[in-house]
Amino acid sequence: MMSKKVQRGLVIAFVVILLAFAAWVAWTYLHGRNANVWAFIKEPMAHKEWTTPAGLQCPNAPFIIPSGGFIGYYYGDVFKLGKKHQGIDIFGGVEVAHMPVYAPYDGFVSREEGWKSSLILRVPQDPLQPDRQIWVYMTHMADRKGNGLIDKMFPPGAKDVPVTQGQVLGFQGDYSGNPKRPVGVHLHLSIVKDDGQGHYLNESVFSNTLDPSPYFGMDLNAKTAPDGPPRCLLSVQID
């Protein structure tokens, strides 16, 4: 049997771990970008200075901002233990179906048969590394019940529909997959690697995605981004 000293040590260790976890949860959900996102969702007009206009193209950046609103969550933000956010979230601060979503770059749009709120844009030549193909995944373009807010040009099953930068793709929605638990009206965007065979990798795996910062000319990386809403950088660099 364990001695009382060992038992007390284990209890103390468990309590410390529990308190540390509770502190992490409190900090994650009540502070930082999460707090700002909730503040914006509740009172968007009170935080208009946080927003970035759709169509903005920072100096030397190839992509335009695909939808207007507050860029609330960044690449690498952590909401669950062991899981990093694979892209950025732009919160429109408006009702469902009111904030347009535009193509961030020229390319070819596809929509899988089962996708209610998602599109993926194939960019044959990465503008920052032309020897590779990349994909731009965009989602939450449906209402809470799964009614699509995607342009009719891209029905389920659409394949390689050519689009130009700035072309309307759909509208921001709040679809989460569960009508009883909708998300705030926003657009999620991830830049996804190609598998080398002409198909996109699994977007839900963080290592399959790329830091969007150099594509938009903003520091959108959770590790390095300064406080406050993102702003254009003076130059764009590739890691």
C-alpha angles and dihedrals in degrees: 000000000000117000120246089249092058091045091052090049092053092048091050091048091050092050092049091051091047092050092047091051092048090050090050092050092048092049093046096050103031104036143043121014093348091060090048092050092053091046091052094046091052097044112011094164090058090058103040090133089067094063130101118209122241113254096030111148115192119217112285092000117127098207129067122218100268099211138013124253144065115329093219106164126044140204108284099018111148122224099156130034109270096006125102126196108256098209144347133302121215114198113205099201089219139092123284114287094017102097115068123222117216134195107265092208142001114282147100123299125214132181122196118228094251098044112114098172107012141091132175125210119210114212106191093199119035103227090219097042109021096188092073139057121232136188131218114211119200126182148166092067094139136073123256091274093053097257104153123244093188121122115264090243087076110051120168107291095028112151130199098338106179116239136175128224110279096023115140112254101171142292137289116265141172102240115148101160091258116078090202092056109042119175124232113281104274150122122248116205129185131176106223131199123238119243092228091252098078098270133103123253124236106292093204091068109084095212089059092063136074132228105261094206099097092043092057098031092237134106099252097156115113092217097056108020115117122232117279132042117322119268134187116280122224093240140011121234133180118224 
